[in-house]
Amino acid sequence: MKFIKMLILSTFFALNLSALTEGVEYQTLAKPLDVPKNSVVKVFSYDCTHCYKFDRSITKKLMAKLDGVKFIPYHLSTKGKLGESASKIFAALISIDEANGTDLLSDESKFKQAKFAIYKARHDKNDDFNNGKDKEKFLNLALEAAHVSKADYEKALNSDRAKELLDTWFASYDVASISGVPAFVVSGKYLINLNTASSIDEMAKTIQELLDK
């Protein structure tokens, strides 16, 4: 009987030690994002060097540890001189990927191909596209990397899905104003404090606990 009591107590303390604390590991958004519960949203900007680093070495590995969880990118159009142009490119290419059934984290993703071409030009080569004035060069770089014609891009950009994505992404500003970017939101309502996650495993554990709430 004594052993059973000790076992119950040790289990209780173990559960409490692993429990997350609001205001420490995460915070609840006042305005939840309109996304499925079993999802992780990454708010990012093409002009954010930390977003690039996360996408290059963390994002795909992190999502691989979260079985069956939907990854949803939100691009922040208000950051960078070409933020609006980038959002249009990404929304159009995501609509193409979705129509083709392509995973957005796959190397086959046109969204991912364009995103990394833009990241590399902006952060590895310090290309500011003539201080943000050369939108044509910016667009051509993305479309060439994704192997998408201008005509197919225009068609995708005018699709209902691309318009829906662009409307949805306006909510990214409210999230970014809290913690900056990149920002990870679980189940549309829990914003992770990235400063408390010391590893990909730790971050995955935090996300899983929030998914289970």
Secondary structure, 3 states (H helix, E strand, C coil): CHHHHHHHHHHHHHHHHHCCCECCCEEECCCCCCCCCCEEEEEECCCCHHHHHHHHHCHHHHHHCCCCCEEEEEECCCCCCCHHHHHHHHHHHHHHHHHHCCCCCCCCCHHHHHHHHHHHHHHHCCCCHHHHCCHHHHHHHHHHHHCCCHHHHHHHHCCHHHHHHHHHHHHHHHHHHHHCCCEEEECCCEEECHHHCCCHHHHHHHHHHHHCC
